[in-house]
Amino acid sequence: MSNYLRFLRRCASVSLVGDWRYYTWIGALTALCIIGLNAYAKQVVAGLEITGMSDQVSWGVYIANFTFLVGMAAAAVMLVIPVYIYKNEDLHDLVIFGELLAVAAILMCLAFVTVDLGRPDRFWHLIPGIGVFHFPGSMLSWDVLVLNGYLVLNVYICGYLLYCRYQNRKPSKWLYIPFVFAAIVWAISIHTVTAFLYVGLGGRPFWNSSIVGPRFLASAFTAGPAFVILALQVVRRASGSAKAVELPVSEREAAEPHMIASRTATFEDLDRLAKHLPEVAAVSIEDRRACLVGATVLNASPGDVLLRQGALDNDAFFVLTGRVVVRRDEGGRTRITRNVGPGEQFGEVSAITGTPRVATAVAMKPSEVLCITADALRRLMKTPKMDEIISWRMGERLMISDRSLLILRAIVQVSMIINVFLLANELFTEFYNSNRHDISWRYLLFGLDGHHALVPWFWTAITLNVGAMVLLMLPLSRSLKWLNVACIMCIFGIWIEKGMGLVIPGFVPTPLGELVEYLPTLNETLVCIGIWAFGLLCFTILLRMAVPILQGQLTRATEP
């Protein structure tokens, strides 16, 4: 427990450190949070009458944002499924970002539900076992359980995996894999239960459609990964140095591995490695002897380049003493992907696959590094314990590649096609056979008896969604610039469609035929901005703590 508390304390201290861009961003979000809190304080004093809601339209922009954010939280599953079910290694490093987004989104969901309560002092009735909790008859009670359960699952998974990475130890599968698969089911359930909240209200025919649940999931699996694509590019840029600077030719040649002082490796070097990597002890004497063939120990000084990105050599390296940083040049910037200490390896991916180096390794302090051939590495991996630890560490790096972003693009592309298709089905059903549903649809699309406040909103959503779908289907969107445009269109289009375009029309007209339009007030808007700022602040701080751990910069070995 003391180690975990020390881990949390170091994470908290890291979250307070950054450059001027970080402080500006955090300061701006904090200011917006304070403005939103002040607006909410006014609402608590005056009541919900200072919002645009009324007896006729009792759900407004608060519930609209809640509905959208439930989908954002559920979208983490679209990163988990490819990795844990289909074993897609390209997205392995990115799962944690989806989980952190889910945590921030659920916190915003709970905040929006809280500000929507007319009597927030009675929220304790929503706590199972304490309040008057109408379970299982009330769909709202189900929603409370699935939202809080999903929050707990994601906090546990993120906390455990990051702590194991901090400790530089392999996580026990039985301590997190069952929870990962539970989170997959839970992610689908939170949006399904939210859809059932609408579908189950028989007095609101606009929502009485069995296709609402699938539409919710399709939109969630579009907007969520789209947001992750944008966030990952920000992380990739922020975690890189200002600019990648190429060494002069003379310095580059002097930094090649064969120019570094070296000696022939011995059994004593393997014993030294075993002190930090106990799995070496399981390797047979015969295999150890075979691994020493052609092996050397490099005595690197600070700044020495041990391997270079793009090189065709295929040796593997194990750090005996010191520390080595592995960095990757991407788009003119340099980003740290791994920070390697005693007992850890680097260069193993290229050694096994025979492909060019994907990054550059530089000694950060005086280091001794064991260099073995690719055949020797394969020989080591014949021992199950060594194979398990090496294979695990091959995935323990922070690689936000363009390929992984394009895989997410494919997910967004398919989900958006399904989302637009389901919307087209809904429109056909309502307008081909006129029924009681189409009154709200006519109000939403064309206006009704001079009331048309939502018409420009929904046509904007349709334009954005269809435009994003077409753009994602074109090869043009393989360019990150146009992919970002498509993602922004997806996010705003679905926010309108699943927010203002879903919640409000369910109340207009009322069951008595009244046409009472709704528009959020300034105070209501400020509360929403404050909650969004709070969510982004939480997500930013979580990323600020997670990235150094994933890069290997914040570990137990680097404790003061």
C-alpha positions in Angstrom: 0.0 0.0 0.0 2.9 2.4 0.8 4.3 1.7 -2.7 1.0 2.4 -4.3 0.5 5.7 -2.4 4.0 6.7 -3.4 3.0 5.9 -7.0 -0.1 8.1 -6.7 1.9 10.9 -5.2 4.5 10.9 -8.0 1.7 10.8 -10.6 0.1 13.8 -8.9 3.4 15.7 -8.9 4.0 15.0 -12.6 0.5 16.3 -13.4 1.6 19.8 -12.2 4.7 19.9 -14.4 4.6 21.1 -18.0 5.7 23.8 -20.4 3.8 27.1 -21.1 1.4 25.4 -23.5 0.3 22.9 -20.8 -0.1 25.7 -18.1 -2.0 27.8 -20.6 -4.4 25.0 -21.4 -4.8 23.9 -17.8 -5.4 27.5 -16.7 -8.0 28.2 -19.4 -9.9 25.0 -18.5 -9.8 25.9 -14.8 -11.1 29.3 -15.5 -14.0 27.8 -17.5 -14.7 25.4 -14.7 -15.0 28.3 -12.2 -17.3 30.2 -14.5 -19.5 27.0 -14.9 -19.5 26.4 -11.1 -20.6 30.0 -10.6 -23.4 29.6 -13.1 -24.5 26.3 -11.3 -24.5 28.1 -8.0 -26.9 30.6 -9.4 -29.1 27.7 -10.7 -29.1 26.1 -7.2 -30.3 29.4 -5.7 -32.9 30.3 -8.3 -33.9 26.7 -9.4 -34.4 25.3 -12.8 -36.6 28.2 -13.8 -33.5 30.1 -15.0 -32.9 27.4 -17.6 -34.8 27.1 -20.8 -36.6 24.0 -19.6 -40.3 24.0 -18.6 -43.1 21.7 -17.6 -43.6 20.8 -21.3 -39.9 20.4 -22.2 -38.3 18.9 -19.0 -35.1 17.6 -20.6 -32.8 20.0 -22.3 -29.2 20.5 -23.2 -28.0 18.8 -19.9 -29.6 15.4 -20.9 -28.5 16.0 -24.5 -24.9 16.2 -23.5 -25.4 13.3 -21.1 -26.7 11.1 -24.0 -23.8 12.0 -26.2 -21.1 11.5 -23.6 -22.5 8.0 -22.7 -21.6 7.1 -26.2 -18.2 8.6 -25.9 -17.5 6.5 -22.9 -18.8 3.3 -24.6 -16.5 3.9 -27.5 -13.4 2.7 -25.5 -14.6 -0.8 -26.3 -13.7 -0.2 -30.0 -10.1 0.0 -28.9 -10.3 -2.9 -26.5 -12.0 -5.4 -28.9 -9.3 -5.3 -31.6 -6.5 -5.8 -29.1 -7.9 -8.3 -26.7 -10.1 -10.4 -29.0 -8.4 -10.0 -32.4 -4.9 -9.5 -31.1 -4.2 -6.4 -33.1 -0.8 -5.2 -31.9 -1.0 -1.8 -33.7 -3.6 -0.6 -31.2 -2.0 -2.3 -28.2 -0.3 0.9 -27.0 -3.5 3.0 -27.5 -6.0 1.0 -25.4 -5.1 2.9 -22.2 -6.0 6.2 -23.9 -9.5 4.9 -24.7 -9.9 3.7 -21.1 -8.9 7.1 -19.8 -11.3 8.8 -22.2 -14.1 6.6 -20.8 -13.2 7.7 -17.2 -13.4 11.4 -18.1 -16.6 10.9 -20.2 -18.4 9.1 -17.3 -17.4 11.8 -14.9 -19.0 14.4 -17.2 -22.1 12.2 -17.5 -22.5 12.1 -13.8 -21.9 15.9 -13.6 -24.6 16.5 -16.2 -27.1 14.3 -14.4 -26.3 16.2 -11.1 -26.9 19.6 -12.6 -30.2 18.4 -14.2 -31.6 17.6 -10.7 -34.0 20.2 -9.4 -33.2 19.1 -5.9 -29.5 18.1 -6.0 -29.6 17.6 -2.2 -31.7 14.5 -2.8 -29.2 12.8 -5.1 -28.6 10.2 -2.3 -31.8 8.5 -3.4 -29.8 7.3 -6.4 -27.3 5.4 -4.2 -28.2 1.7 -4.0 -28.8 0.5 -0.5 -29.0 4.0 0.9 -31.7 5.9 -1.0 -35.2 4.8 -2.3 -33.8 2.9 -5.2 -36.5 1.5 -7.5 -34.7 -1.5 -8.8 -35.3 -3.3 -11.1 -38.5 -1.7 -12.1 -37.0 1.7 -13.0 -34.7 2.0 -16.0 -33.1 5.0 -14.3 -31.9 2.7 -11.5 -30.3 0.4 -14.2 -28.6 3.4 -15.7 -27.1 4.4 -12.3 -25.7 0.9 -11.8 -24.2 0.6 -15.3 -22.7 4.0 -15.3 -21.0 3.8 -11.9 -20.0 0.2 -12.6 -18.4 1.1 -15.9 -16.5 4.0 -14.1 -15.2 1.6 -11.4 -14.1 -1.0 -14.1 -12.2 1.6 -16.1 -10.5 3.2 -13.1 -9.4 -0.2 -11.9 -8.1 -1.4 -15.3 -6.2 1.9 -15.9 -4.8 2.1 -12.4 -3.6 -1.5 -12.3 -2.0 -1.5 -15.8 -0.2 1.8 -15.2 1.0 0.7 -11.8 2.4 -2.5 -13.2 4.1 -0.5 -15.9 5.5 1.8 -13.2 6.8 -1.2 -11.3 8.2 -2.7 -14.6 6.5 -6.0 -14.0 4.1 -8.0 -16.1 0.5 -7.6 -15.0 -1.3 -10.8 -13.9 -3.8 -11.7 -16.5 -6.4 -13.0 -14.0 -6.3 -9.6 -12.3 -7.3 -7.6 -15.3 -8.3 -9.7 -18.4 -11.7 -10.7 -16.8 -12.4 -7.1 -16.0 -11.5 -6.1 -19.6 -14.1 -8.5 -21.0 -16.6 -7.4 -18.4 -15.9 -3.8 -19.5 -16.7 -4.8 -23.1 -20.1 -6.0 -22.1 -20.6 -3.1 -19.8 -19.7 -0.6 -22.5 -22.5 -1.9 -24.7 -24.9 -2.0 -21.8 -24.4 1.6 -20.7 -25.6 2.9 -24.1 -28.2 0.3 -24.5 -29.7 1.0 -21.1 -29.6 4.8 -21.9 -31.5 4.0 -25.2 -34.1 2.0 -23.2 -34.6 5.1 -21.0 -36.1 6.8 -24.1 -37.7 3.8 -25.7 -39.5 2.9 -22.5 -41.4 6.2 -22.3 -44.6 5.2 -24.1 -46.1 8.7 -23.9 -43.3 10.0 -26.2 -43.9 8.3 -29.6 -40.9 10.0 -31.1 -38.7 7.7 -29.1 -40.8 4.5 -29.5 -38.7 2.7 -32.0 -36.7 -0.5 -31.6 -33.9 1.0 -33.8 -33.0 3.6 -31.2 -30.6 1.2 -29.4 -28.6 0.3 -32.6 -28.5 3.9 -33.6 -27.0 4.8 -30.2 -24.3 2.2 -30.6 -23.5 3.2 -34.1 -23.1 6.8 -33.2 -21.1 6.0 -30.1 -18.6 3.8 -32.1 -18.2 6.8 -34.5 -17.8 9.8 -32.3 -15.7 8.1 -29.6 -12.9 6.7 -31.9 -13.0 10.0 -33.9 -12.2 11.9 -30.7 -9.5 9.4 -29.8 -7.9 10.0 -33.2 -7.7 13.7 -32.5 -6.5 13.3 -28.9 -3.7 10.8 -29.9 -2.3 13.3 -32.4 -2.2 16.0 -29.7 -0.5 13.5 -27.4 2.0 12.5 -30.1 2.8 16.1 -30.7 2.9 17.2 -27.1 5.1 14.3 -26.0 7.7 15.1 -28.7 10.5 17.5 -28.6 10.3 20.9 -30.4 11.9 19.6 -33.5 14.0 16.6 -34.6 17.5 17.8 -35.3 19.7 15.7 -37.6 23.3 15.2 -36.5 26.1 16.4 -38.8 27.6 13.7 -40.9 30.8 13.5 -38.9 29.0 13.2 -35.6 26.6 10.6 -37.1 29.4 8.4 -38.3 31.1 8.7 -34.9 28.0 7.6 -33.2 27.6 4.2 -35.0 27.5 1.2 -32.6 30.7 -0.3 -34.0 32.6 2.9 -33.0 31.6 2.5 -29.4 34.1 0.7 -27.1 33.2 -2.9 -26.8 34.4 -6.3 -25.5 33.4 -9.9 -25.9 30.5 -11.0 -23.7 31.0 -13.7 -21.0 28.9 -15.9 -18.7 29.5 -13.3 -16.0 27.6 -10.7 -18.1 24.6 -13.1 -18.3 24.7 -13.5 -14.6 24.7 -9.7 -14.2 21.7 -9.6 -16.5 19.9 -12.2 -14.4 20.1 -10.0 -11.3 17.7 -7.6 -13.1 16.0 -10.1 -15.3 15.4 -13.3 -13.2 13.9 -15.2 -16.2 17.5 -15.6 -17.6 18.1 -18.1 -14.8 15.6 -20.5 -16.5 17.7 -20.6 -19.7 19.8 -23.8 -20.0 23.6 -23.7 -20.0 23.7 -24.9 -23.5 21.4 -22.1 -24.7 23.4 -19.5 -22.8 26.6 -20.7 -24.4 25.0 -20.5 -27.8 23.7 -17.0 -27.1 27.2 -15.8 -26.3 28.4 -16.5 -29.9 29.0 -13.1 -31.5 27.7 -11.3 -28.4 29.5 -8.2 -27.2 29.2 -5.7 -24.3 29.1 -2.0 -25.4 30.5 0.6 -23.0 28.4 3.6 -24.1 28.9 7.2 -22.9 26.1 9.7 -22.6 24.9 10.7 -26.1 26.2 7.6 -27.8 23.8 6.2 -30.4 23.4 2.4 -30.0 21.0 2.0 -33.0 19.5 4.3 -35.5 16.1 4.6 -37.0 16.0 3.2 -40.5 19.2 1.1 -40.1 19.1 -2.5 -41.4 21.2 -4.2 -38.7 19.3 -6.7 -36.6 21.0 -7.1 -33.3 19.1 -7.1 -30.0 20.2 -5.2 -26.8 19.9 -5.7 -23.1 20.9 -3.0 -20.6 23.3 -4.2 -17.9 23.9 -0.8 -16.2 22.8 2.8 -16.9 19.8 4.0 -18.9 19.0 4.2 -22.6 16.2 6.3 -24.2 14.5 5.0 -27.4 13.1 7.8 -29.5 11.3 8.0 -32.8 11.4 10.7 -35.5 7.8 11.4 -36.8 6.9 14.3 -39.0 9.9 16.4 -38.1 9.6 15.8 -34.4 11.2 13.4 -32.0 9.1 11.4 -29.5 10.3 9.1 -26.7 8.7 5.6 -27.1 10.6 3.8 -24.4 13.0 4.5 -21.5 15.1 1.4 -20.8 16.9 0.5 -17.6 18.9 -2.5 -16.3 17.4 -5.8 -17.3 15.3 -4.3 -20.1 15.7 -4.8 -23.8 15.4 -2.7 -26.9 15.9 -3.4 -30.7 14.1 -6.8 -30.3 11.3 -6.0 -32.8 13.6 -5.4 -35.8 15.8 -8.3 -34.7 13.0 -10.8 -34.8 11.1 -9.4 -37.9 14.2 -8.5 -39.9 12.8 -5.1 -40.7 14.5 -1.6 -40.5 14.8 0.0 -37.2 11.7 1.9 -36.1 13.5 4.2 -33.6 16.9 5.5 -32.4 18.4 4.4 -29.1 20.7 6.8 -27.2 22.6 6.3 -24.0 21.5 8.9 -21.4 24.2 8.1 -18.9 27.3 5.8 -18.8 25.9 2.4 -19.7 26.9 -1.1 -20.4 24.7 -2.8 -23.0 24.7 -6.5 -23.9 24.4 -6.9 -27.7 23.4 -10.3 -29.1 22.5 -11.5 -32.6 18.9 -12.1 -33.8 19.6 -15.9 -33.8 20.7 -15.7 -30.1 17.5 -13.8 -29.2 15.4 -16.5 -30.9 17.4 -19.1 -28.9 16.6 -17.3 -25.7 12.9 -17.1 -26.6 12.8 -20.9 -26.8 12.7 -20.8 -23.0 9.0 -20.2 -22.2 9.7 -17.7 -19.4 12.0 -15.6 -21.5 9.6 -15.8 -24.5 6.8 -14.5 -22.2 8.8 -11.6 -20.8 10.4 -10.6 -24.1 7.1 -10.8 -26.0 5.4 -8.8 -23.3 8.0 -6.0 -23.3 7.9 -5.9 -27.1 4.4 -4.4 -26.6 5.3 -2.1 -23.7 6.1 1.0 -25.7 4.3 4.1 -26.7 3.9 3.9 -30.5 1.3 6.2 -31.9 1.9 5.5 -35.5 -0.1 6.7 -38.6 -1.0 3.0 -39.2 -2.8 2.8 -35.8 -4.7 6.0 -36.6 -5.7 4.6 -39.9 -7.1 1.5 -38.2 -9.2 3.7 -36.1 -10.3 5.5 -39.3 -11.6 2.2 -40.6 -13.7 1.8 -37.4 -15.1 5.4 -37.7 -15.8 4.8 -41.4 -17.8 1.6 -40.9 -19.7 3.0 -37.9 -20.6 6.2 -39.7 -22.0 4.3 -42.7 -24.1 2.2 -40.3 -25.2 5.3 -38.4 -26.4 7.1 -41.6 -28.0 4.0 -42.9 -30.0 3.6 -39.6 -31.1 7.2 -39.8 -32.3 6.8 -43.4 -34.3 3.7 -42.3 -35.9 5.8 -39.5 -36.8 8.6 -41.9 -38.2 6.2 -44.5 -40.4 4.4 -41.9 -41.8 7.6 -40.5 -42.5 9.5 -43.8 -43.5 6.6 -46.1 -46.3 5.5 -43.8 -47.6 8.6 -41.9 -48.2 7.9 -38.2 -48.2 9.6 -34.9 -44.3 9.7 -34.9 -44.0 11.9 -37.9 -45.3 15.0 -36.1 -42.1 15.4 -34.1 -40.1 14.4 -37.2 -41.8 17.1 -39.3 -41.2 19.7 -36.5 -37.5 18.6 -36.5 -36.9 18.7 -40.3 -39.3 21.3 -41.6 -40.8 23.1 -38.6 -44.4 23.0 -37.5 -47.0 25.9 -37.4 -44.3 28.5 -37.4 -42.1 26.8 -34.9 -38.7 25.8 -36.4 -36.0 26.4 -33.8 -34.4 23.0 -34.3 -34.6 22.9 -38.1 -31.2 24.5 -38.8 -29.6 22.3 -36.0 -30.8 19.0 -37.5 -30.0 19.9 -41.1 -26.6 20.9 -40.0 -26.2 17.5 -38.3 -27.4 15.6 -41.5 -25.0 17.7 -43.6 -22.0 17.0 -41.3 -22.8 13.3 -40.9 -23.3 12.6 -44.6 -20.3 14.8 -45.5 -18.1 12.9 -43.0 -19.3 9.6 -44.4 -18.4 10.6 -47.9 -15.1 12.0 -46.9 -14.2 8.8 -44.9 -15.0 6.7 -47.9 -12.6 8.6 -50.1 -8.9 7.8 -50.2 -8.4 11.5 -49.4 -9.1 10.8 -45.8 -6.0 8.6 -45.5 -4.2 11.9 -45.2 -4.2 13.0 -41.5 -5.3 16.5 -42.4 -8.5 15.4 -44.1 -9.0 12.6 -41.5 -9.0 15.3 -38.8 -11.6 17.3 -40.7 -13.8 14.2 -41.0 -13.4 13.4 -37.3 -14.5 16.9 -36.3 -17.5 16.7 -38.6 -18.4 13.3 -37.0 -18.2 14.6 -33.5 -20.2 17.8 -34.0 -22.7 16.0 -36.3 -23.4 13.3 -33.8 -23.5 15.7 -30.9 -26.3 17.5 -32.6 -28.1 14.4 -33.8 -28.0 12.6 -30.5 -28.5 15.7 -28.4 -30.7 18.5 -29.7 -32.0 16.3 -32.5 -33.1 13.4 -30.2 -34.0 14.8 -26.8 -35.9 17.9 -27.6 -38.2 16.7 -30.4 -39.5 14.0 -28.0 -41.2 16.8 -26.1 -42.5 18.8 -29.1 -45.4 18.6 -29.5 -46.5 17.4 -26.0 -49.0 14.6 -25.6 -51.7 17.3 -25.3 -50.6 18.8 -28.6 -48.9 21.9 -27.2 -46.0 23.4 -29.2 -43.5 24.8 -26.7 -40.0 25.3 -28.1 -36.8 25.0 -26.1 -33.6 27.0 -26.3 -30.9 26.9 -23.6 -30.3 30.1 -21.6 -27.0 31.7 -21.2 -26.7 30.4 -17.6 -27.5 26.9 -18.9 -24.8 27.2 -21.6 -22.2 28.3 -19.1 -22.9 25.3 -16.8 -22.4 23.0 -19.9 -19.2 24.7 -20.8 -18.0 24.4 -17.2 -18.7 20.6 -17.2 -17.0 20.1 -20.6 -14.0 22.0 -19.3 -14.0 19.8 -16.2 -14.0 16.7 -18.3 -11.2 17.9 -20.6 -9.2 18.9 -17.5 -9.6 15.4 -16.0 -8.6 13.8 -19.4 -5.6 16.1 -19.7 -4.4 15.4 -16.2 -4.9 11.7 -16.7 -2.9 11.8 -19.9 -0.2 13.9 -18.3 0.2 11.2 -15.7 -0.1 8.2 -18.1 2.3 9.3 -20.9 5.5 9.4 -18.8 4.7 6.0 -17.3 4.1 4.5 -20.8 7.3 6.1 -22.1 9.2 4.6 -19.1 10.3 8.0 -17.8 8.2 7.6 -14.6 9.1 4.3 -13.0 10.0 2.9 -9.6 13.6 2.7 -10.8 13.7 6.5 -11.3 12.4 7.2 -7.8 14.6 9.8 -6.0 
